[in-house]
Amino acid sequence: MSAQRVVIGIDSSTQSAKAVAVDVDTGAVVGEGRAPHTVTSGAGRESDPRQWWQALCDAVEATGHAARAAAASVGGQQHGLVTLDDAGEPVRPALLWNDVRSAGQAAALVAEHGADRLAERVGSVPTAAFTLTKWLWLTENEPAHAARAAAVRLPHDYLTERLTGQAVTDRGDASGTGWWTPTGYDTGLLDAAGLDPARLPRVTTGLAGPALPGGPLAEGTPVAAGTGDNMAAALGLGLLPGTPVLSLGTSGTVYAVTRRRPADPTGVVAGFADALGNWLPLACTLNCTQAVDKIASLLGRDRDAVEPGGTAVVLPYLDGERTPNLPHAAGLLYGLRHDTTAGQVLQAAYDGAAHSLLAALDDVLRAGGEQPDPDVPLVLIGGGARGAAWRDTIRRLSGRPVLIPAAGELVALGAAAQAAALLTGEAPDEVARRWGTARGTLLDPLPRDTEAMDRIAGTLPRADRLLTTP
């Protein structure tokens, strides 16, 4: 009997590192690890990359397979700006994807270059989430730090480089920077931003390099190039083109693998690349499960203690918002009456968090050249997918069947599939389909609640007028 081959996939997310050890042949998860790291809660959202590295090491060690893993890979939170000095040490804490301080720089960028032209060049209209706008904020507000930045990395790039010593990234994560194109970095935008392309990592696929000594893996362990978290989750599901996914986590995202490159000048749909050779149009909200949990806490209720009915609208824009693009927004509660109950307010928070993603679902598919089909199940993933209130809200507001995959930690599983592909010669998505990661529970649709969707849509202009002051 041949020896078991195990690979490790890592998800370095906003608040923690998670690692799974997976049997290459069967897809069975044979070990798991998790370790937290911290995020600031002030005007911006920042995190020390060295904490990510320590959390990664702890999570990988906790799987019990670190020393004998046959390969590994990292999926990481998108967009963040990591600046390193000549010695490879962070110049300052990383600016995270949900740090909206660069909203002014994003607006100025669009005004200068035009939304249509930016969407055509880099696939997306950059918002405050994108790495390019964060770099512009840094150069304007902390020029001394920008001047010291010998290298600029994304979160997953930083961790892959710590593992291998190689300054590499992949097309999927790079497509969320605002300076990547299918033919390479956009040197015109980089020149205008004062960023030398030599400070950026090389875009590659497949192998990043062998693991260095001193890390959590055995020296020489092959490490794949890795990718961004949404691209890794798409790999983890083994997605075929046209299947829509709604992810409910710290942020909420809706995306699909498509064959055509998206370029949405409205900015609703980000035209990301996937980690292979296709595309991953995506709409994202900043406020999802944590925002709803905060509303539940303020009401003194369990997160699933919702009640039907009522006329209240809650827009839980507690950290600004990306879809719609209201980076300086705050939460809005509208339409209260004497008979409104706390449970109805909580349900309205769920509805408000889900509305923008579901409203953008068809836009995501069309942006990538796929025809929306309401009979195709909506794949529901992320922490919220385990909650009854979230499941019922998505079914009611979408009117679609919903598939809940049984597999957890899909970002880490997608990274594990990348690692396994180094050994088997398969494409990573083929590995995931062979593992059966998308199998799960299919829930029938509920009648679509168009009244609730219309009520929220009618409230959005009020939010735009009231909540956009910095």
C-alpha positions, 0 to 999 in steps of 0.5 A: 500500500502506498503512503498517504499523501497529505497537502495543507491549504491555508486561509489567511482571512481578516481575523484569523488563519485557518489550515486544513490537511487534506488527503490528496487521493480521497479529499478527506480532511485529516487535520485542522488548525486555527489561530487568531490575529487582531485588526484595529478598530479606529478610523481605519482597518489595519493589521500587522502582517507579522501577526498573520505569519505567526497565526499561519505557523500556529494553524499549520502546526495545529493540523498535525501534518506540518512536518510531513505535508507533501505540498502547501498553498495560501489563500488570503484576504484580497486587496490589502496593502503590505509595504516592506522595507529593504530588509523585508520587514513591514514599514507600517501595519497593512491597510486592509480591504475594508479600510475606506480612508482612500475613498477620496483617492478612489474618487479622484482616480475615477475623475481623472481617468474615467470609469469606462476607461478604468474598467476597460484597462484593469477590469474594475472601477477601483474603490476604496477597497482596492490596493491602488487607492490605498497606495495613493492614500499612503503617498498623500498622507504618509509620504515617508512610509511610502518612500521606505517601501522597497516592496509592495505586496498583497496579504497572500503574497507576503505569506507566500514570500515568507514561506519560500523567499520568492516574490510572487503573486497570481493573476486572481489576487493581482486582479484586485489591485487596480494595476493588473491587466491580462497582459501585465501590470498597467505601467501607466497607472503605476507611473502616475501613482509613483510606484515602480513595477520593480517593487511588485511581485512576479505574476505566476501560476503553479509552483511558487518555490520550495519552503525555506527552513525556519517556517512551519513546513519541512524545508523543500516542501513545494508551495503553490503560488496561492491566490485571493480568498474568493478565487480560492473558494471558487477553486474549493468548490470546483466551480464550473462557469455560470454557477452563482455563489453567495458568500456570507462572511465578514464581508458578503460577496456574490460571484461566478466563474465566467468565460468572458472578461468582465468590465463594468463601468458602473463599478457594481461588478469587480472584474476579477480574474480567477486563479486559472484561465477564466474570470470571476466577476464579483460584487461585494458588501463590507457589512455582512454577518458581523454587522447583523450580529452587532444589530442583534447584540444591540437589540439583546437578541440571539442572532436567529431570533427574527420575526416576520412582517413589519415595515422597518428597513435597516441598512447595516452600513456600520463600516461604510459600504462598497455596494452601493459605493457609500464609503462614509456611510453609517447604519440607517434604521427607517420606517419604525412604527409603534407595533414594530418588534425587535425581531422584525428590526433584526430581520430587517437587518438581515434583509438589508445586508442581503439586498445589495448582493442579490440585486447584483446577482444577475449583473455579475453573471451578465458581466461575464457573458453568462445568462442568468437562470433562476432555476440554477441553485445559488451556492451559499457558503461562508459562516452565515450559511450555517445560520437558519435566519441567513438561509431563510432570508436568502431563499425568501429574497432571491426566490431561488433554490439554495445549495449548502455545501457540506464542506467547510473552510472552502478557501483553505480547501481551494488552497489545498487543491492548488497544492495537490495539483502540484503533485497530480498534474490536474487542474486545481478545480478538477482536484476539488470536483474529484474530492466532491467538495460541492456536495451538500444540502439542496433547499427548495426556493421560497416565494420571492419577497419582492415587497421587501426588496422594493422597500429597501431599494426605495430607501437607498436614495435616503441613505445616499443623501444622509450618510455620505459625509466623511 
